[in-house]
Amino acid sequence: MSLYLVTGAAGFIGSSLVHALLARGEQVRGIDNFETGQRENIQDVLSRVDFREASILDPEAMQVACRGVDYVLHQAAIPSVPKSVADPAHSNRVNVEGTMNVLLAARDAGVKRVVYAASSSAYGDTPTLPKREDMTPMPLSPYAVAKLAGEMYMKVFYGVYGLPTVCLRYFNIFGPRQDPTSQYSAVLAKFITLMLRGERPTIYGDGTQSRDFNYIENAVTANLLAATAPEKDVAGETFNIATGNRYDLNQTVALLRPLTGYSGEVAYAAERKGDIKHSLADISRAQQKLGYHPDVTFEEGLRRTVAWYRAEEAAKQKELAASS
């Protein structure tokens, strides 16, 4: 049994990792300041987690959190392109300075490995598809720049200090526990919750922009593989974590219609600054070096995600009825 520290433990991906690690019988320590994470994401397992409410911007808190830890799964971030455009300074503080605090604490504590949530936004809008890890980065937003800087620090901390690190470039992860309530929320979480309520979703652009959408279970599996894969194969390296397939937003809405029962129209609005047009990953390196395989397809992931949001809405309605 190993001790894993999950930063951003109450977030969408972090909480999914916490649940998966506990299901495997691992010891879990979590840290989150609830700036973007939600307590309800881990409420059902809090009694089984060594949880600390703190920010990765607090160096002392990170030093304490890393003591005795075997593996760090670093998910904490301000995970939004539009938010970074609106407030680039805060995005940089959390995503760069916070990552530095995590690395310093992990180094000083003798952690075996740090797995970092990198982003496919590093590729920018270069026309070449699929995206390969050896392509020159072309970030288009402050968020993309900050996440890429974190990647560079991961590589440097392995090369200079011998701290084994692995960077996972996530491509459009979706699934249960993703927050649909913010204007900055990920597109599938917003589409699904709106369509289940019979409300019109909005596509920014003409809907032909495409994404390599990846169900959360695949990303969780990638993190667990990256933590324990042979150091000689993965340390200091970056891997695309995706499915190797893409769907445009118009296709996605069409797939969601029968799943949600939505028969209304779709609204279209101007493209947002910093958004890219097309995203598609070459996942061959992750397959070869990590043993990664995206077992849950996009269509199956949509079915599972819609079912989860429908059950959540039914539970809320039941609570409201009981309290009235």
C-alpha positions as CSV (number, residue, x, y, z in Angstrom):
1,M,0.0,0.0,0.0
2,S,1.4,3.4,-1.1
3,L,0.6,6.9,0.1
4,Y,-0.6,9.2,-2.8
5,L,-1.0,13.0,-2.5
6,V,-3.7,14.4,-4.8
7,T,-3.5,18.1,-5.3
8,G,-6.9,19.6,-6.3
9,A,-8.5,16.6,-4.6
10,A,-12.0,18.2,-4.6
11,G,-11.9,19.0,-8.3
12,F,-13.3,17.0,-11.2
13,I,-10.2,15.0,-12.0
14,G,-8.7,15.1,-8.5
15,S,-11.8,13.7,-6.9
16,S,-12.1,11.0,-9.5
17,L,-8.5,10.0,-8.7
18,V,-9.2,10.0,-4.9
19,H,-12.2,7.6,-5.4
20,A,-10.1,5.3,-7.7
21,L,-7.2,5.2,-5.4
22,L,-9.3,4.3,-2.4
23,A,-11.0,1.6,-4.4
24,R,-7.6,0.1,-5.1
25,G,-6.8,0.1,-1.4
26,E,-4.2,2.9,-1.4
27,Q,-3.7,5.5,1.2
28,V,-4.8,8.9,0.1
29,R,-3.9,12.4,1.2
30,G,-5.7,15.3,-0.4
31,I,-5.2,19.1,-0.6
32,D,-7.6,21.7,-1.9
33,N,-8.6,25.2,-1.1
34,F,-12.0,24.9,-2.8
35,E,-11.4,27.8,-5.2
36,T,-12.6,25.6,-8.1
37,G,-13.0,22.2,-6.3
38,Q,-16.3,21.3,-4.5
39,R,-16.5,19.6,-1.2
40,E,-19.4,17.4,-2.3
41,N,-17.1,15.7,-4.8
42,I,-15.3,14.0,-1.9
43,Q,-17.8,14.2,0.9
44,D,-18.6,10.5,0.7
45,V,-15.0,9.5,1.3
46,L,-13.7,12.3,3.5
47,S,-13.5,10.0,6.5
48,R,-11.1,7.8,4.6
49,V,-8.8,10.6,3.3
50,D,-6.1,12.6,5.1
51,F,-7.5,15.8,3.8
52,R,-6.0,19.3,4.2
53,E,-7.8,22.5,3.2
54,A,-5.0,24.6,1.9
55,S,-3.6,26.2,-1.2
56,I,-0.7,25.0,-3.3
57,L,0.4,28.7,-3.1
58,D,1.3,28.0,0.5
59,P,4.8,26.6,0.5
60,E,4.7,25.5,4.1
61,A,1.4,23.7,3.7
62,M,2.9,21.9,0.7
63,Q,6.0,20.9,2.6
64,V,3.9,19.3,5.3
65,A,1.5,17.7,2.8
66,C,4.4,15.9,1.0
67,R,6.0,14.4,4.0
68,G,5.9,10.6,3.9
69,V,4.3,10.6,0.4
70,D,5.2,8.0,-2.2
71,Y,3.5,9.6,-5.3
72,V,2.1,13.1,-6.0
73,L,-0.7,13.4,-8.6
74,H,-0.7,17.1,-9.2
75,Q,-4.1,18.2,-10.5
76,A,-4.6,21.5,-8.8
77,A,-4.9,24.4,-11.2
78,I,-7.1,27.2,-12.5
79,P,-8.3,25.0,-15.4
80,S,-9.8,27.5,-17.7
81,V,-8.8,29.4,-20.9
82,P,-11.4,32.1,-20.5
83,K,-10.5,32.7,-16.9
84,S,-6.8,33.0,-17.8
85,V,-7.7,35.6,-20.5
86,A,-9.8,37.6,-17.9
87,D,-7.1,37.3,-15.1
88,P,-3.7,36.2,-16.4
89,A,-1.9,37.1,-13.3
90,H,-3.9,34.8,-11.0
91,S,-3.7,32.0,-13.6
92,N,0.0,32.3,-13.6
93,R,0.3,32.4,-9.8
94,V,-1.7,29.2,-9.3
95,N,-0.6,27.3,-12.3
96,V,3.1,28.2,-12.3
97,E,4.1,29.4,-8.8
98,G,1.8,26.7,-7.2
99,T,3.4,24.0,-9.3
100,M,6.8,25.2,-8.2
101,N,5.7,24.9,-4.6
102,V,4.6,21.3,-5.3
103,L,7.9,20.4,-6.9
104,L,10.0,21.9,-4.2
105,A,8.1,20.1,-1.5
106,A,8.1,16.8,-3.4
107,R,11.9,17.1,-3.9
108,D,12.6,17.9,-0.3
109,A,10.3,15.0,0.9
110,G,12.0,12.5,-1.3
111,V,8.8,11.6,-3.2
112,K,9.2,8.8,-5.7
113,R,7.4,10.5,-8.5
114,V,5.3,13.5,-9.5
115,V,2.6,13.1,-12.2
116,Y,1.5,16.4,-13.6
117,A,-1.7,17.4,-15.3
118,A,-0.4,19.1,-18.4
119,S,-2.7,20.4,-21.2
120,S,-3.1,19.8,-24.9
121,S,-3.6,23.6,-25.1
122,A,0.2,23.7,-25.4
123,Y,-0.1,22.7,-29.1
124,G,-2.2,25.8,-29.9
125,D,-3.9,25.9,-33.3
126,T,-1.3,24.5,-35.5
127,P,-3.0,22.8,-38.5
128,T,-1.1,19.5,-38.3
129,L,-3.2,16.6,-37.0
130,P,-2.8,14.5,-35.0
131,K,-0.8,16.3,-32.3
132,R,2.4,14.6,-31.4
133,E,4.5,15.3,-28.3
134,D,7.6,16.3,-30.3
135,M,5.8,19.2,-32.0
136,T,6.8,22.8,-31.2
137,P,4.4,24.2,-28.6
138,M,2.3,27.2,-29.8
139,P,0.2,28.3,-26.8
140,L,-2.6,30.7,-27.6
141,S,-3.7,31.7,-24.0
142,P,-2.2,32.6,-20.7
143,Y,-3.6,29.3,-19.4
144,A,-1.7,27.4,-22.1
145,V,1.5,29.3,-21.4
146,A,1.3,28.6,-17.6
147,K,0.6,24.9,-18.1
148,L,3.4,24.6,-20.5
149,A,5.7,26.3,-18.0
150,G,4.7,23.7,-15.4
151,E,5.7,21.0,-17.9
152,M,9.1,22.6,-18.4
153,Y,9.6,22.7,-14.6
154,M,8.7,19.1,-14.4
155,K,11.4,18.1,-16.9
156,V,14.0,20.4,-15.3
157,F,13.4,19.0,-11.8
158,Y,14.0,15.5,-13.1
159,G,17.1,16.6,-15.0
160,V,18.6,18.8,-12.3
161,Y,17.4,17.3,-9.0
162,G,16.7,13.7,-10.0
163,L,13.0,14.0,-9.0
164,P,11.1,11.6,-11.4
165,T,8.3,13.4,-13.1
166,V,5.7,12.5,-15.8
167,C,3.6,15.0,-17.7
168,L,0.2,14.0,-19.0
169,R,-1.2,16.3,-21.7
170,Y,-5.0,15.9,-21.2
171,F,-7.3,16.3,-24.2
172,N,-10.8,17.5,-23.2
173,I,-11.6,15.3,-20.3
174,F,-15.3,14.9,-19.4
175,G,-17.5,12.8,-17.1
176,P,-19.2,12.7,-13.7
177,R,-18.4,15.4,-11.1
178,Q,-17.5,18.0,-13.7
179,D,-19.0,21.4,-12.7
180,P,-21.5,22.7,-15.2
181,T,-22.5,25.9,-13.3
182,S,-19.8,28.4,-14.2
183,Q,-19.7,30.4,-17.4
184,Y,-16.2,28.9,-17.8
185,S,-17.4,25.3,-17.5
186,A,-16.3,22.6,-19.9
187,V,-18.5,22.3,-22.9
188,L,-19.9,18.8,-22.4
189,A,-20.9,19.5,-18.7
190,K,-22.8,22.6,-19.8
191,F,-24.4,20.9,-22.9
192,I,-25.6,17.9,-20.9
193,T,-27.1,19.7,-18.0
194,L,-28.8,22.3,-20.2
195,M,-30.2,19.7,-22.6
196,L,-31.5,17.6,-19.7
197,R,-33.4,20.6,-18.5
198,G,-34.8,21.3,-22.0
199,E,-32.7,24.5,-22.2
200,R,-30.9,25.6,-25.3
201,P,-27.1,25.1,-25.4
202,T,-24.8,27.6,-27.0
203,I,-21.9,26.8,-29.3
204,Y,-19.2,29.4,-29.6
205,G,-18.3,29.3,-33.3
206,D,-20.0,27.4,-36.1
207,G,-19.9,24.0,-34.4
208,T,-17.4,22.5,-36.8
209,Q,-14.6,22.9,-34.3
210,S,-13.6,19.4,-33.2
211,R,-12.2,17.9,-30.0
212,D,-10.6,14.6,-28.9
213,F,-13.0,14.1,-26.0
214,N,-11.7,11.6,-23.4
215,Y,-13.8,10.1,-20.6
216,I,-12.6,10.6,-17.1
217,E,-12.0,6.9,-16.4
218,N,-9.3,6.8,-19.1
219,A,-7.5,9.8,-17.6
220,V,-7.6,8.2,-14.1
221,T,-6.1,5.0,-15.6
222,A,-3.3,7.1,-17.2
223,N,-2.4,8.7,-13.9
224,L,-2.1,5.4,-12.1
225,L,0.0,3.9,-14.9
226,A,2.3,7.0,-15.0
227,A,2.9,6.8,-11.2
228,T,4.4,3.3,-11.4
229,A,5.7,2.8,-14.9
230,P,9.4,2.0,-15.2
231,E,11.4,5.2,-14.5
232,K,13.7,4.6,-17.5
233,D,10.7,4.7,-19.8
234,V,8.7,7.6,-18.5
235,A,10.7,10.0,-16.2
236,G,11.0,13.5,-17.5
237,E,8.7,12.6,-20.4
238,T,5.4,14.0,-21.8
239,F,2.5,11.9,-23.0
240,N,-0.8,12.7,-24.8
241,I,-3.8,11.4,-22.9
242,A,-6.8,11.1,-25.2
243,T,-8.6,8.6,-27.5
244,G,-7.1,9.3,-30.9
245,N,-10.5,10.2,-32.3
246,R,-12.3,13.5,-32.7
247,Y,-15.9,14.8,-32.9
248,D,-17.1,18.3,-33.8
249,L,-19.6,20.1,-31.6
250,N,-22.4,19.7,-34.0
251,Q,-21.9,15.9,-34.1
252,T,-21.7,16.0,-30.3
253,V,-25.0,17.7,-29.9
254,A,-26.6,15.2,-32.3
255,L,-25.3,12.3,-30.2
256,L,-26.6,14.0,-27.0
257,R,-30.1,14.6,-28.3
258,P,-31.4,11.0,-27.9
259,L,-29.5,10.5,-24.7
260,T,-31.0,13.7,-23.1
261,G,-34.3,13.8,-24.9
262,Y,-33.6,17.3,-26.1
263,S,-35.4,18.3,-29.3
264,G,-34.9,22.1,-29.3
265,E,-32.6,24.4,-31.2
266,V,-28.9,25.2,-30.6
267,A,-27.7,28.8,-30.2
268,Y,-24.5,29.9,-31.9
269,A,-22.3,32.8,-30.7
270,A,-19.0,34.3,-31.6
271,E,-15.8,32.3,-31.1
272,R,-14.0,32.9,-27.8
273,K,-10.5,34.2,-27.6
274,G,-7.8,31.5,-26.9
275,D,-10.0,28.7,-28.2
276,I,-8.5,26.3,-30.7
277,K,-10.2,25.0,-33.8
278,H,-9.3,21.4,-33.9
279,S,-7.8,18.9,-31.4
280,L,-6.7,15.3,-32.1
281,A,-4.0,13.3,-30.3
282,D,-1.5,10.8,-31.4
283,I,-1.5,8.5,-28.3
284,S,1.0,5.9,-29.6
285,R,3.8,7.0,-27.1
286,A,1.4,6.6,-24.1
287,Q,0.3,3.2,-25.4
288,Q,3.9,2.0,-25.9
289,K,5.5,3.5,-22.7
290,L,2.7,3.6,-20.2
291,G,0.6,0.7,-21.5
292,Y,-2.3,3.2,-21.8
293,H,-5.5,2.3,-23.6
294,P,-8.6,4.4,-23.7
295,D,-11.0,1.6,-23.0
296,V,-14.1,3.8,-22.6
297,T,-15.2,5.2,-26.0
298,F,-16.7,8.7,-26.5
299,E,-20.2,7.3,-27.0
300,E,-20.1,5.1,-23.9
301,G,-18.6,8.0,-21.9
302,L,-21.5,10.2,-23.0
303,R,-24.0,7.6,-21.9
304,R,-22.4,7.2,-18.5
305,T,-22.1,11.0,-18.0
306,V,-25.7,11.7,-19.0
307,A,-26.9,9.0,-16.7
308,W,-24.9,10.5,-13.8
309,Y,-26.2,14.0,-14.3
310,R,-29.7,12.7,-14.6
311,A,-29.4,10.8,-11.3
312,E,-27.9,13.9,-9.7
313,E,-30.8,16.1,-10.8
314,A,-33.3,13.5,-9.6
315,A,-31.6,13.4,-6.2
316,K,-31.8,17.2,-5.9
317,Q,-35.5,17.2,-6.8
318,K,-36.1,14.5,-4.2
319,E,-34.3,16.6,-1.6
320,L,-36.3,19.7,-2.5
321,A,-39.6,17.8,-2.3
322,A,-38.7,16.4,1.1
323,S,-37.8,19.8,2.5
324,S,-40.9,21.6,1.2
